């Protein structure tokens, strides 16, 4: 299909089918992923908002609409009139998490885009999320990690992004925070440390 995003054709195991609601033209613009833990700290909220807001001035912000960092990324973008894409790990009739149904609607109402490789009635299950994450990184021109636990979904996404040849940027975290362990380890392994 001519609407199928070109950068997803390049990744290993691209989705054979995509469902979408909203502004499909966002896929033609520069896209930056902002991702991280569901267990976001006050530090993560603060810097997730600062970085998402600045990135949204130049990029479409993509994330997975999970609670935590993803929600901060989408909401911060919408607050400044930016454009955002959410990639779901379920079908459109089973929005997950349920507390983000309002956010789902806000994204659509504000000329955003929702994407899923799952047909509308598919429910969310844990095995869907790593698959979703390859789409988030695959569509992006770069990936920013705000907070990440050790061996988390975020570190899986970072590995996929690296395999896809994407630049990975990480906000360093406190040694006292278990949700910084994965982020700091990614910096040790060669991700780009960012402070502003």
Secondary structure in CASP SS format (residue, H / E / C, confidence):
PFRMAT SS
TARGET T0000
AUTHOR 0000-0000-0000
METHOD secondary structure of the structure
MODEL  1
X C 1.00
X C 1.00
X C 1.00
X C 1.00
X C 1.00
X H 1.00
X H 1.00
X H 1.00
X H 1.00
X C 1.00
X C 1.00
X C 1.00
X C 1.00
X C 1.00
X C 1.00
X C 1.00
X C 1.00
X C 1.00
X E 1.00
X E 1.00
X E 1.00
X E 1.00
X C 1.00
X H 1.00
X H 1.00
X H 1.00
X H 1.00
X H 1.00
X C 1.00
X C 1.00
X E 1.00
X E 1.00
X E 1.00
X E 1.00
X E 1.00
X C 1.00
X C 1.00
X C 1.00
X C 1.00
X C 1.00
X C 1.00
X H 1.00
X H 1.00
X H 1.00
X H 1.00
X H 1.00
X H 1.00
X H 1.00
X H 1.00
X H 1.00
X H 1.00
X H 1.00
X H 1.00
X H 1.00
X H 1.00
X C 1.00
X C 1.00
X C 1.00
X C 1.00
X E 1.00
X E 1.00
X E 1.00
X E 1.00
X C 1.00
X C 1.00
X C 1.00
X C 1.00
X C 1.00
X H 1.00
X H 1.00
X H 1.00
X H 1.00
X H 1.00
X H 1.00
X H 1.00
X H 1.00
X H 1.00
X H 1.00
X H 1.00
X C 1.00
X C 1.00
X C 1.00
X C 1.00
X E 1.00
X E 1.00
X E 1.00
X E 1.00
X C 1.00
X C 1.00
X C 1.00
X C 1.00
X C 1.00
X C 1.00
X C 1.00
X C 1.00
X C 1.00
X C 1.00
X H 1.00
X H 1.00
X H 1.00
X H 1.00
X H 1.00
X H 1.00
X H 1.00
X H 1.00
X H 1.00
X H 1.00
X H 1.00
X H 1.00
X C 1.00
X C 1.00
X C 1.00
X E 1.00
X E 1.00
X E 1.00
X E 1.00
X C 1.00
X C 1.00
X C 1.00
X C 1.00
X C 1.00
X C 1.00
X C 1.00
X C 1.00
X C 1.00
X H 1.00
X H 1.00
X H 1.00
X H 1.00
X H 1.00
X H 1.00
X H 1.00
X H 1.00
X H 1.00
X H 1.00
X H 1.00
X H 1.00
X H 1.00
X H 1.00
X C 1.00
X C 1.00
X E 1.00
X E 1.00
X E 1.00
X E 1.00
X C 1.00
X C 1.00
X C 1.00
X C 1.00
X C 1.00
X C 1.00
X C 1.00
X H 1.00
X H 1.00
X H 1.00
X H 1.00
X H 1.00
X H 1.00
X H 1.00
X H 1.00
X H 1.00
X H 1.00
X H 1.00
X C 1.00
X C 1.00
X C 1.00
X E 1.00
X E 1.00
X E 1.00
X E 1.00
X E 1.00
X C 1.00
X C 1.00
X C 1.00
X C 1.00
X C 1.00
X C 1.00
X H 1.00
X H 1.00
X H 1.00
X H 1.00
X H 1.00
X H 1.00
X H 1.00
X H 1.00
X H 1.00
X H 1.00
X H 1.00
X C 1.00
X C 1.00
X C 1.00
X E 1.00
X E 1.00
X E 1.00
X C 1.00
X C 1.00
END
